[in-house]
């Protein structure tokens, strides 16, 4: 791992895309489902590749991925680089990506990890995250305050309590942390479901940067239709 640099830090994006997306009940991995005529993952990759602050975009794919090469990614430009080192879990894939770029990422460079299944990422999401975390000692993540009333259920799906939603936020991505800090955190916390949890397990406190509900994660079939509506109606939006 390279030493912390004294020059302006770079920003690398890592998009883990080695999963199968089983909850979509589809015949192909979720990241390759068609959304407005392109693979679902293409939409977020195009935003990351076009972001002035992002120096390179690494897509972490399964070692046996055969579909990536069947699509034309040339329109996204030279920033986009596939890495065939994905693991069994999200944390394994992100860590594999971090290890793969060790030769070019300095300890103090920023890494933005984004879900392959969040196709509605917008330029202003990236800009706001980078801007608000530029001088933060830890880093942070996009998130939205919880709006719905939350219920905790027992094993029979009966409500056992109402959970106060004050101070509760729903995590999104990108999640942005320094290269060395994130790699150390993931090396020590391999069972986490997002990068912020690994940072928290290391005793640090990520900052929440308020995003919005349009940055949804496609998990179930209906979500694909919602994503299509958002992208169609966002054209020309300024923020």
N, C-alpha and C positions, 0 to 999 in steps of 0.2 A: 504494500500500500504506500502510495506516495505521500510525502510530507505535506502539511497544510501550506498552501501557497499564499504569497503576500499580494499577488495581483488580483484583478477582478475575477471572482468565481464564475465558472461556467454553469450552465444548466443542462442536465441530461434528463430525458424522459425515458421511463421504462414502462412498457405495457405488457403485463403478463397475459399470455393468450394460449396457454397450454391445456385449458380445461375443456370438458366435453359439453357442458351446458345441459345436463340431463333433465333438468326441470322444464326445459322448453319442449320436451317430447318431440324433438326433431331428429332427422336422419343424418345431420351433419353438425359439427361443432358450432356453438352459438355465434361465435365471432364471424363465421362465414355465411350466416343467414342473410338473405337479400333484404336490403332496406333502401328504398328509393333507387333501385337498380344497381346498387353497389354492395359489397360485403359490409355487414354491420360495423366491423372494426374500422373500415376505411374512413368513416365520418370523423371519428375522434382523432385518428392518425393525421388526417388532413389539417385539422386545427393545430395539433401539436407541431407538425412540420412547418406550418406557416407562421408560427409564433416567433417574433423577432428575438425573444429572450432565450429560446430553446436552441441549443447548439447541435444536438443529435437526438434521434428518437429510436430506441431499441425495442423491438418487439420480441418477446421471449416466447418461443414456440416449442411444442413438443418435439422431442428428438425424431419422432417418426411422422411428423406432419408432412403430408403430401399435397395438401390443398393450397397452401400459400403460393407455390410456384405456378398454380393454374390461373392466378389473377394478375392483372396488370397494375402494378403499383408505381409505374414510372412518373405519373403526374404529380406524385408527392415529393419528388426531388431527391437530392443526394443525402438529405438528413436521415432518411429512413434506412434502418439496418436490421435485418432479422438475425436473431440468435437462436439456434436450435439446441437449447439447453434447459428447457422447461422441466419442472419436477411434478411430483404428485399433488402438491398443494400450492396455493398462491405464494406462501412464504418461501417455499423451495424454489419456485420460479423466479421470484424477485431476487433472492439471494444468488441464484445461479447467474442472473443477469449482472448483478453487482460484481461477482467474481470475474465474469467474462470481460468487463470493461475496466478491470483494475489497472491495466497498463496505460490507460489514457485519462482516467478520472483521478483528480487530486483529492486529498482528504477533505478539503473545504469546499469542493464543488457541490452544487445542489442537485438532488435527484428528485424528479417529480414522477411518482408512481400513479398510473391511471388505469382504471378498470377497462378491459377490452369491451365489456358489455355496457359502457356508458357512452353511447354514440352521440348524445346531444350536448357534449362539451362545446362551449362557445369560446371565442377569442377573449371575451371579457372575463370569463372565469379564470383563464390562465393569467391574464394580465393582472387581475386583482390579487391572486394568490402570490405571484412573484413580487409584486409591489409591496404588499403588506408584510411579507415575511423577509424582505431583503436584509433587514438588520436584526432579525430575531435570533437569539442564541440557540434555540432548539429547532424551530421550524413549525410546521403545522399542516392543516388540512382544510379543504372546503367542507362546510357542513351547514345544515339548516336547523333552526329551532323546531322542536317537536310541537306540532299544532293540535294533534288529536289527543283525546283522553285515552290514557293507557290503563289496561287491565292486566293483572297477573292472574293466571289460571292454575287450577290444580290438575291432577292427572286425568280428570274426567271432563276437562274444559269448562268447569264451573269457576266463576269469578271468586277469587279469594281476597283480592284487595284492588283498590284503585291506586295507581302509582302517580304521585305528583309529577307533573311534567315541567315544573319550574327548573330551569337550568339544564334541561335535557336537550341534547342536540342529536340529529341524525347525521352520521358520518357519510361523506361523499369522497370523491377523488377528483383531481389529483391530491396526493398527500406529498408534501415536500420537506425533505430533510437533507442534512449534509451527508455526503457519501460515506465518510468514515463512521460517523455516528450511526447511520442507518445500518451499515453492514455489521458493525459490532452488535447492535441491538438484535438483529435478525439471527446472527450466529448464536445468540443466547436465548432466543425465544422463538422456537420453530413451529409452535402450535397456534400462533395468533392468526386472526382473520383479516387484519389490516396492519399497515406499517406503524400507524400511531400507537397501536396496542403494544408493539414491540418496544417503541420508544418509552411508553409509559412503564413497561416492565423493567426498563433500565433506570427507573426513578426520575424520569424527566417529564415535563408537562408541555405537550404540544399546544400550539395556539389554534383556536378556531377562527376561520375566516368565513364570514357568511356568504353562502352561495344562494342558489334558488332551486325551486322544485323542478325546473326543466331539465336539470342535469340528472335525469333518472337512470336507474340501472335496469336493463332488460333482463328479467328473471323468468317471467311467465309469458305465454303467447300474447296476451292482451297488451303487455308492455311494448311489444313491437309496433302495434298500431298507435299507441300513444307517442312513441318516439317518432313515427312517421308524421303524425299531426304536428308535433313540436317543430320538426325540421322544416316542414312545408310552410308553417306560419311564422317562422323566425326570419325568413329572408328579408334583408334590408334593415333588420333591427340594429339599433345603435345603443351601446351602453358604456 
